[in-house]
């Protein structure tokens, strides 16, 4: 953790890193009590860290702007949060969307483009984190009621997706 922290040059990113680790530690202690102290946080280079030890759960952290979120589960888990800011959402949407998603995106009223872009972005990020996949892997989502993963991998039997907003101007997803 210390080596990774030293590599972060921006003060805000260092603070987010530290707050995320503190949030994880507090959540583990509240959920699991004293046994959480027996688990070791292990860094894996640029990949996400993991907890090691008997009964250690999976976790995921994300931060954006002034928010930090943490998810803990007994199965693979991914979480992502993004702050809405000025971006070329049409160019980015075209880049991250599957052909079906792009067609659906273009059919939406323009007033809904920003929301759909961020929904897709956080769903993809959270799912990549949960699966431990690289961002190059294509993932497609459908939005009929709750979002559903449309692009399946052989190793996926079921994946539960939840969109959330914890503060105005932020979009989040749990996978």
Order of alpha helices (4+ residues) and beta strands (2+ residues): alpha-alpha-beta-beta-beta-beta-beta-alpha-alpha-alpha-beta-beta-beta-beta
